[in-house]
Amino acid sequence: MVDESVIAAVAGLSVTASFPFLLYGAWIMIDTETVTWTVLMRHLRYIGVGLVLTTVPIVGWMIPRLFVHLSGLAVIHAFLGVQAYALLAFALTGIARILQAKHNADAYEDPDVDIDEIHEDMGHWRARLRAGVAGFMLLWLCAWVTGLYRLYALHVAPMF
């Protein structure tokens, strides 16, 4: 059987590897003045990879073992992670409205259409998206730092 420390290290590496994808996906939306369908889809591809690299270890490794190694730091780590995903859900409400407006405007045929021009609330939805993404990234970083410390405290420090 594989040692628990090895699996924990792989889970930590997976979550760590998701950071560049999440950061670049967020940067695409923050940096782009005119969000076209092509830009939105590019953003979602990077975010999707980052979320898979983060969510699979959370669901497959961290959540089932949360109560085994329950501590104050574990609670803080879990709280920060849950709040990050709550802000991601908030961002998804913006994405859903943007996609719905795009569909209602029958603008799928022209990938370079400026999505700000297809609905009067698009600016609000994009702000919701940006706030959710920024909050997700901030809380994700806090959860990541606490997770790295927990990885060290539970699996690395006891070896020495």
N, C-alpha and C positions, 0 to 999 in steps of 0.2 A: 504494500500500500504506500502511496506517496505521502510524505511527511506533510503535516498541516502547514508548516512554515513555508514549504515550497509552493503550495497552493495559494497561501496568503500573498507571497511575493509575486506570483503570476497575476493574481487579482489586482494587486497594487500597480504592477507594470501596465496592465490593461487600462486601468483608470488614468494612470499618468500619461499613457499614449493617447488617450482621448483629448487631452488638453489642447494640443495644437489644432486639432480639427474643430473643437468647440470655439477656440479663440479666433481662428481664421473665419469660421462661419459667422461669428458675431461681428467681426471686423468688416466683412462684406456688407452687412446691413448698415453699420454705423458710418462707413466711409462712402457709401453710394448715395449720391444726391437724388438721382432718378432711378427708382427701382422698377426695372422691367421684369417681365415674366422670366427671362433668361437669368437675370441676376437673382431673382427669388429662388428659382430651381437650383442654381449653383449653391446658394446659401443652404438650402435644405439638404443637399447631398452631403456637404461637409458636416452639418449638424447631425444628420442621420448617422454617419459613421461614428462621430464622437459619442452620441447617445448610446449606440450599441456597445461601444467599448467601455462605457461607464455602467450601463444598466445591467448587462449580463453578469458582471461580477457582483453587483449589488444584489440582484435577485438570486443568483446561483450560489453565492458564497457568504456575503456579509449578513443579509437578513436572517438566514437560517442559524447563524452563529452569534447573533446579537446577544441573546440571553445567556449563552454559554460564558461569554467574557464580559458580562454586564458590569459597568463601572460608570462613574460620573462622566468620564471622557467619552465613553461609548454613547451615552445619552446625548451629550453635546454634539458628537459626530453625527448621530442619527438625526437629531433635530435640525442641524444645518443642512443635511442632505435632503430631508423632507421639505424644508423651506425652499431649497433650490428648485426642487421638482414642482413645488407649488407655483413659483414664479415662472417656470417653464410652461405650466398649464395656462397661466395668465397670458404668456406670449403666444401660445397656441390659439387662444381666442382671437387674437389679432390676425394670425395667419389664416384661420378659418374664415374670417370675414373678408380678408383680402381675396382668398380663393373664390369665395362665393360671389363677390363683386365682379371678379374677372369672368366667372362663368355667366353671370347675369348679363354682362356687357357683350357676351359672345366674342371675347377678345383673345381666345386661344389661338386663333389663326395667325395673328400678328405677334410674334414673340418680342418685338421691340416697342410695343405700345407702353406709354407711360401710365402706370397703374394709378398715379395720383389724379389722373384726369377722368377716371371711369366712375368715381363716386365721391360725393361731397364729404363723407366721413373718412376717407382714406387716410388723411393726415392723422386723425385720432387713432385709427387702427394701427398705423405704422408707429405712432408714439407708444401705444400699448405693447406692440411687439418689441420695440427698443427697450422699454423699461423692463419688460419681462426677461429679455435676453441679458441685459446688464445686471439685473438682480440675480439671475441664475448664475452668471459667471462669477459674481462676487461671492455668493454663498457657496458655490461649487468649490472655489478656491479655499474658502475657510474649512469646508468639510474635507477637502483633499489634504490640507496641512494637518488637521487633527487625525485624519486617517493614516497619514504617514507616521505621525508620532505613535499612534496605536500599533501600527505594524512593527515599528522599532521596539516599543516597550514589550509587546507580547511575543515577538518571534525572533528578534535580533539580540536584544540585550540579554535575555536568559542564556544565550549560547556562550557568553563570555563570563 
